[in-house]
Amino acid sequence: MSENRKSLISLNSGLTRRSALKGLGAAAGLMAAPGFVRYGQAQSSEPIKIGFQCHRTGIGAAYGRWYERVTTAAAKRINDAGGINGRPLEIIIEDDGTDPKRGAEVIEKFANQHKVDLVYGTLFSHVVVGSAPAAGELKVPYYVVSEGYHVASGKMNRYCVQPGITDVKAQARSMAPWIADNLGKKVTLVYPDYAFGHDHRDFFTPAIEEQGGEVVAKVPIPPTETSFTRYFPQIPRDTDVIYHVMVGPAVLTFVKEMGEFFGSGGPQLFGFIDSLEAVDIASPGLEFLEGSHFWEGMPRYAQQDQPDYVTAYREAVGIDENGASVNDAKDVSTAAHMFGCWETLNIIKASMEACDYKGPDDRAAVIEATEAMGEMAAGPDHPQGKKLFNGKIHQVFGEQSISQVADGKLKVVHRTSIEDGTYEPEADYTAMSF
């Protein structure tokens, strides 16, 4: 089967009048929210088509595989509960190759060939930045599950929304106080030399300075690099903390070489789990990570005190207590990010039901309905935790986890508040035209 084939997840199941009405009732509060306009078209029984822009290949393939898995599970749950406005949900998948140019082409294909109602995806910042203009030109809502500051910056268009996962600016602001209080105040940043890494550089630096700390060195690494030893001598000897975040297929090499270079006597390590997403912490050569700390959007390992709705989410997605596939212990998940797919699809459902979505003429109304959202309660629709959505910048804010490697596993030792990461908006999409 060719790489460019159309992939379709048909998730039609038991749509009853009762379940459909139940779904509509859940959105009733949002329908009365300020700043929201209802549009009217003839009701249809046709499926609602969502185009899923997926990193099936390229440096984001590990994320894409698990984003697809979570998307499938979330769509099944939605359809099992009656779909959206009583209509079944169809997910149509196209591979963007983790490439910005191809990402824009995928947006056009969704709009012109597949005739989707909206587009959803994807993680890597440069792909989102390359794809968003096409979504705006084609007037197709683009719900991204990324972390870059690109959306909140106001540099995208009104059709681009990031409602299911917190951005890097908020994450860095959340981490800085804990790092300064617990690990040290002289920090060296090691990060990939593109937009995502630059966000960490640009936002963590002032955040740690606010805590009386300083960034003593910045070490950018090309995203195509496969060996990292030559970069480590750039780290000053007086460094208290190495703040590291790397992405892509070479992350295991990165952390292994860092361990070989510093041994057990180096600076404290604080990493974003991006540096180990889809990587088994028990892999040979990672023993030096014992006692180090990581940011996690959502914990990889099942926690003893996790709520029942988190357990249900993990079971629906099919991950075991160690965060690997229940079918293959070697297939480690991207748990810290992939929850965003589950939550974003539920937000799309709530927005469509709030505006009584009937077809493409209601696309602007879907965006307006999302913009009108505020607090999101932790629960089955939002298993990562409670959230606060800022409609002006199209960005959500949530709690974050700091985990420590203990006995070869990640254990949550601190949970930040939403307030730790919030910041004043620098844009207002609601003032922009469609």
Buried (B, 14 or more C-beta within 10 A) or exposed (E): EEEEEEBEBEBEBEBEEEBBEEBBEBBEEBBEBEEBEEBEEEEEEEBBBBBBBBBBBBBBBBBBBBBBBBBBBBBBBBBEBBBBBBBBBBBBBBBBBBBBEBBBBBBBBBBEEBEBBBBBBBBBBBBBBBBBBBBBBBBBBBBBBBBBBBBBBBEBBBBBBBBBBBBBBBBBBBBBBBBBEBBBBBBBBBBBBBBBBBBBBBBBBEBBBEBEBEBBBBBBBEBEBEEBEEBBEEBEEEBBBBBBBBBBEBBBBBBBBBBEBBEEEBBBBBBBBBBBBBBBBEBEEBEBBEEBBBBBBBBBBBBEEBBEBBBEBBEBBBBBEBBBBEEEEEBBBBBBBBBBBBBBBBBBBBBBBBBBBBBBEBBBBBBBBBBBBEEBEBBBBBBBBBBBBBBBBBBBBBBBBBBBBEEBBBBBEBEBEBEBBBBEBEBEBBEEEE
